[in-house]
Every structure is written in structure tokens, then in C-alpha cells.
Amino acid sequence: MDTSKTPATTETGHVSAAPGQEERVWRAGGLEPMPVRTLPDAPPSVHILGPTVFLVALGVGMGESYMWPRLVLLFGPEIRWLFLIGVTLQAVVMLEMARYAMATGESIFSGAARVFKPLMWFFFVVAILVYIWPGHLSAGAAAFEQITGIPWMVTAVIGLILVGVVFSLAKVIYNLLENVLSILIGTLVLGTAVVAAMVGTWDDVVSTITGMFHFGYFPQEAMTAAWFPVIVGACAFAGPSGMQQMWYTLHLRDSGAGMGAHIPTIRGLRHAGEEEAMPSRGFMFDTDDPREMAKWRGWRRWVTFDALLLFWGITMLVTISFTVIAQAAVRQDPAVRTAVQGDDREVALSAMADSVSSAGSSVLGTIFLGFIALIGLNATLGLFDSFSRGQADMTHNFVPGAKKVKLSHLYAGFLWGVIIFGILILLFGPADGPSGILDTLAFLSTFAMGAYCVTLLLVNNRMLPKPIRPRWWTNLIIGFGAFFYLGMLFYSLFAFGVVVG
Amino acid sequence: MAGGLTLLAGRPVGWAAVSALALALPLGILGAGYGLLTGQGVIRLGVFAPAGLYWLAGFPLARLAQETAAGLTLTGEVVLAGGVAGFLGYQAMVSLGFAIGFVWLHERLMPYWLLRLRGHNPYARELLDRYVAHAEVLRSAAGRRRTRKGARR
């Protein structure tokens, strides 16, 4: 391992070396070196619960419940090969995000800053531009309105305030959110399976699954200005979209995975006083020590299980269930196909709910809308926490003077900032953002995905010690990811003049 | 959940209640059976495969019971899409999703429920002890694996 004997700064209580010993550090980029510390033991690789719940909660959204079922109805199940590629790519991205976060206890934003600080500021600005608009609340709240009659605006505003209050009262936000999201995702997976069992058939599920292996299928009508941007958008929404994978590194750190165990957790506003001093950089373990490397392999096995079974598996299951439900809906009422061809998401979801009702029981349609509301709730909880976590992390580490403020206070500031802004926009402005910049926001969201693939390549291959850098084939897949997202985005822009549908 | 949503939606309760009850009852019985088997150590805690196999058999049977009971009660006949074999095959396939959701909720909620019951229910105390022992076994097994790997080097 390429460590120096230069003593690291010891401005925080956590990082001082034993008396009389010189600190070993890992120098990565132009920022403060990382002191070498012991890597904690890895938990058993086969597990059921973990930080992946955040990524599943954020990832299982409108892409899985609406966009892909819609594309299947329009172009047939064969179009799902693109979904398979999108979600598999996201599983590899997840593994590579975890590599840096578990090896250093730093977020990928800090890794980006070590490579080139403006790169991190780019993500800071994109997060604000894309994620402060409360439009993601509308689908879930609208579904809830259909069930209960309560105006969606009222639900959305109350939901925003509740999220702020609950996160402010929590002792450790990560623990609370992992519990809540696990229960919500468990309910969603179990519930969609029951509904799919009641309305679907063997043929539906077989065509949905076999459709994933028609690689290269691309009908002529999909190559039009009307539909190609929609397909680009659906590919970007296969699994976690936008910056959600980058935020996963912060959840991984707070869960205590790998060297994240050396970093204190973010607390709710009410318990912010109990927060331990936050170190100004991460840590590195001794990659020359075979025992440490054995522990590292244990952590890699643990996160691989997370990526393949929990993330990939559950995302696949939910989208298969929703696609089966959509196919059953069209079989029951062919008018649903016309409804989903339109741009109005609420009309399409409502038509599917009505059709599902007539296919099974009247209650099934209501439950279907309940799932849409549940997905909206998951997204709101996950996005607000993730946005605040990411912005607080970057502000704390890279805005001069911000270290005087506790990370928990910064988190609360961003959280309540986005909540108050969200309420004002819901009441007085356009929920998705000003119409003049909608295209720009959609472009930035997908562009960020290509950009984080490039960032990952730079961070993992330049900022980590050689023994724990990614293999060539992993780099190839991440490189393909950058090409996939940026290529489709720019092709859509130049060939059709539209960014994302 | 179904009942609450139905009432909120102002939908006819009778039809939905029969259908929901016809599914909830067998699923509830099978869920209790799962709890008993974990309590006796037949099903291992914290892993998916045994739960997957359990629901691979249990879920299709529960759905068959539901279709039969609801069909006979509401329309006087039982119609299974794809025939009995096709119906059971499809339900077995979907049971994978049900099993994952079930295990996820079970692992998350059951220990808290057992903590509430353990004061007055010896079976709950026993099952909670099994959860604690299981966590300790996994932790020590991982420790032993690491020690063996270290010794081989």
C-alpha cells in the first residue's frame, strides 16, 4: 500500500494516533490524507435487511409501476430487454459506489472532490436544480385522492410537514428510515404479488420474463420523436434514477458498512447535541495486510448479495408484478391501451385501476392505487432524506466555515429548506418546476447518471489503493453505462430535438 | 389494509369482504404455521430459501382455497384460469414475490412483537430467544471463518 509516514492533521478527536506513534495515511488527490484505521469485521454475506432498502425505495418508483408497464402495453414485452440492461447496469453501479464508500467511509461526492473539486460542485448544483421541486409527490398524492377524496394538495402539504417533524424528532435518522422503508417496501412487494396473483395468468408472467431476453428488439414506431425520448426516460428510470445512486454512499456510511463504522451518524434535530465530532475526511485500511484484505472481501460479498438479490431481485419482482397487472388490465378493458398512449399519467393509472377492479374484485383497483400512493410515500421519504444528506455532506466538508455547524444541523437546514420551498411551490407555483426549464431539468437528471459513471471510473481507479481497485471488466461495464445514458440522451437531443419523455 | 381502503373508497363491502376473508384466512393460518416452524427450529431464521419453499407450496394452496370459497359463495361455481395445473403453476411462480415480501416484513416486525409478548407468553419468549441465539450463531460463525482464513495464511 502506498502510504506515507506523514502525520495527518488531528483536529478531530477521532483520528489521533496512539501516543508516540506516527500516523500512517493514504494520500488521495489534493485533499487531506486519510489516516489508516482497522477495517471492521464484515457481517455474514447472506442477509435479508440492510441499507439497500433505501435504493430499492428510491428505485422502485414511477419507472417500475408506470413507465415500463406502459411501454410493454405499447411495444410488447420484448421491449423489456432494455429494462434488464438498465437494472443490471444499476446493480453494477451500486457495487462500485459501495467500493469507494466502504473503503474510505467517504461519500462519492468527497471522492469526486478528491479528483476535481468542480466535479463535486456540479453535482451539488444539479441536486438543487432537479430535486427541490415537489413534483414527485403529485402521483402518490393524486392516487390517494382517488381513494379517499382528500385533495392531493392537502395530502402533499401534510405529508411534507410530517416528514420534517418525524426526521427532526428521530434520534438516529438512518435507523428510523431503514425501519420505515423496510416495512413499506415489504408491504409493496407482498401486496403487488397478491394482486398480480389474482388478476394475472401464466401467459402474462411468461411473456413478461421472456420479453427481457429479446436483445436488440426495437420496433420502428419506437424510433420516433414521440416515443424515443420516452424510452430514454424509461431507461433512466429503470432502478434508481438521477443522483440516487450517489446518495446511497451516504446511507451505506451511516449504516456503518466498511470504514463507515469510523464515521458518526446523522441525528435528528432534537438529538443533534448528542452528535459526535464529524471527521473532516474518511479513513483507509491497510491493504497490504492479508487479514484486512480478507475482511474487505467479506464486505464485498455482503454488498454483492445486497446488489444481486435484494436490489436487482426485488426491483425485478415489483416491475414484473406491475407489468402483469397492466397486461391483465388491457385484456379486461382494451380502452386502457388508449389511455396509456396519452401523456396523462393519472388518467392511465386510473384506467388501469378500474380495469384491475373489474378483472378481480372492486377492492383490487383501490389497492392498486394504494400501491401508487405507497410508492409516492417511499419516494418522498427517501428523496427528502437523501437530498438533505448529500447537500449537508458537501456543505460540511467543502464550504469554508461550515464545519463550525454540526452536520445534523446542516441536514435539518436543508431538509426544512426543501420542505418549506416545496410547500410554497405546491401552493403558488408549478410543482414540477417552471415549464421553461422542464426540459433542462429532465436533461440534467439523465446527464447526471452518465456523469456519475465517469466520476466512478475516475474515483475508484485513481483514489483507491491498487489492491482494491475495480477489475477491468467492471470498468468496462461502468464505461458502457456512461455511453448508454449519455449516448441515448444526446442521440435523442440531436436526432429528435427532445431530451427525455 | 384491503378492508380499510374499501371503506374509504365507498366500494361495496360484501363482495370484497368475502374475497379478502377467503384469502386472509388461509394466509393467516399458513403464516402462523411458519411462526410455529421457526419456533421449533424447522425453518431457519434469517435466510430466504426455507421461506421460499414454504410459500411455494403454501401460497398456491391459499389462492386455490380463496378461489374455491369465494367462487362457491358468490357465484356458485369455481373457475380457475388455465385449469388447475396452470392456475397452481402461475401461483407458484408469483409466490416468490410474496415470500420475499413476507420474509422482509416478518424479520422486521416479528422481533418487536415478540418483545411485547414475552412477559406473559412463554412461547413468544422461546421464539425471541431463538432470534437472539440465531444472531449470535451467525456472528460467531463469521468470526470463526475469518480466524480459519487467517490461520491458513
HADDOCK unambig.tbl for C-alpha pairs under 7 A between the chains (distance, minus, plus):
assign (segid A and resid 43 and name CA) (segid B and resid 142 and name CA) 7.00 0.50 0.50
assign (segid A and resid 44 and name CA) (segid B and resid 138 and name CA) 6.73 0.50 0.50
assign (segid A and resid 44 and name CA) (segid B and resid 142 and name CA) 5.98 0.50 0.50
assign (segid A and resid 47 and name CA) (segid B and resid 46 and name CA) 6.52 0.50 0.50
assign (segid A and resid 47 and name CA) (segid B and resid 47 and name CA) 6.68 0.50 0.50
assign (segid A and resid 48 and name CA) (segid B and resid 46 and name CA) 6.51 0.50 0.50
assign (segid A and resid 48 and name CA) (segid B and resid 47 and name CA) 6.92 0.50 0.50
assign (segid A and resid 48 and name CA) (segid B and resid 104 and name CA) 6.80 0.50 0.50
assign (segid A and resid 147 and name CA) (segid B and resid 8 and name CA) 6.66 0.50 0.50
assign (segid A and resid 147 and name CA) (segid B and resid 9 and name CA) 5.19 0.50 0.50
assign (segid A and resid 148 and name CA) (segid B and resid 8 and name CA) 5.51 0.50 0.50
assign (segid A and resid 148 and name CA) (segid B and resid 9 and name CA) 5.78 0.50 0.50
assign (segid A and resid 183 and name CA) (segid B and resid 105 and name CA) 5.84 0.50 0.50
assign (segid A and resid 186 and name CA) (segid B and resid 101 and name CA) 4.39 0.50 0.50
assign (segid A and resid 186 and name CA) (segid B and resid 102 and name CA) 6.83 0.50 0.50
assign (segid A and resid 186 and name CA) (segid B and resid 104 and name CA) 5.53 0.50 0.50
assign (segid A and resid 186 and name CA) (segid B and resid 105 and name CA) 5.38 0.50 0.50
assign (segid A and resid 187 and name CA) (segid B and resid 101 and name CA) 6.39 0.50 0.50
assign (segid A and resid 189 and name CA) (segid B and resid 97 and name CA) 6.28 0.50 0.50
assign (segid A and resid 189 and name CA) (segid B and resid 98 and name CA) 6.71 0.50 0.50
assign (segid A and resid 189 and name CA) (segid B and resid 101 and name CA) 4.98 0.50 0.50
assign (segid A and resid 190 and name CA) (segid B and resid 97 and name CA) 6.34 0.50 0.50
assign (segid A and resid 190 and name CA) (segid B and resid 98 and name CA) 4.54 0.50 0.50
assign (segid A and resid 190 and name CA) (segid B and resid 101 and name CA) 4.36 0.50 0.50
assign (segid A and resid 190 and name CA) (segid B and resid 102 and name CA) 6.23 0.50 0.50
assign (segid A and resid 193 and name CA) (segid B and resid 94 and name CA) 6.04 0.50 0.50
assign (segid A and resid 193 and name CA) (segid B and resid 97 and name CA) 5.57 0.50 0.50
assign (segid A and resid 193 and name CA) (segid B and resid 98 and name CA) 5.40 0.50 0.50
assign (segid A and resid 194 and name CA) (segid B and resid 98 and name CA) 6.89 0.50 0.50
assign (segid A and resid 197 and name CA) (segid B and resid 91 and name CA) 5.95 0.50 0.50
assign (segid A and resid 197 and name CA) (segid B and resid 94 and name CA) 6.18 0.50 0.50
assign (segid A and resid 201 and name CA) (segid B and resid 81 and name CA) 6.89 0.50 0.50
assign (segid A and resid 201 and name CA) (segid B and resid 90 and name CA) 6.40 0.50 0.50
assign (segid A and resid 202 and name CA) (segid B and resid 86 and name CA) 6.69 0.50 0.50
assign (segid A and resid 202 and name CA) (segid B and resid 90 and name CA) 4.79 0.50 0.50
assign (segid A and resid 291 and name CA) (segid B and resid 150 and name CA) 6.14 0.50 0.50
assign (segid A and resid 317 and name CA) (segid B and resid 97 and name CA) 6.03 0.50 0.50
assign (segid A and resid 361 and name CA) (segid B and resid 16 and name CA) 6.26 0.50 0.50
assign (segid A and resid 362 and name CA) (segid B and resid 11 and name CA) 6.93 0.50 0.50
assign (segid A and resid 362 and name CA) (segid B and resid 16 and name CA) 6.66 0.50 0.50
assign (segid A and resid 363 and name CA) (segid B and resid 2 and name CA) 6.69 0.50 0.50
assign (segid A and resid 363 and name CA) (segid B and resid 6 and name CA) 5.78 0.50 0.50
assign (segid A and resid 363 and name CA) (segid B and resid 16 and name CA) 5.95 0.50 0.50
assign (segid A and resid 366 and name CA) (segid B and resid 5 and name CA) 6.56 0.50 0.50
assign (segid A and resid 366 and name CA) (segid B and resid 6 and name CA) 6.99 0.50 0.50
assign (segid A and resid 367 and name CA) (segid B and resid 2 and name CA) 6.66 0.50 0.50
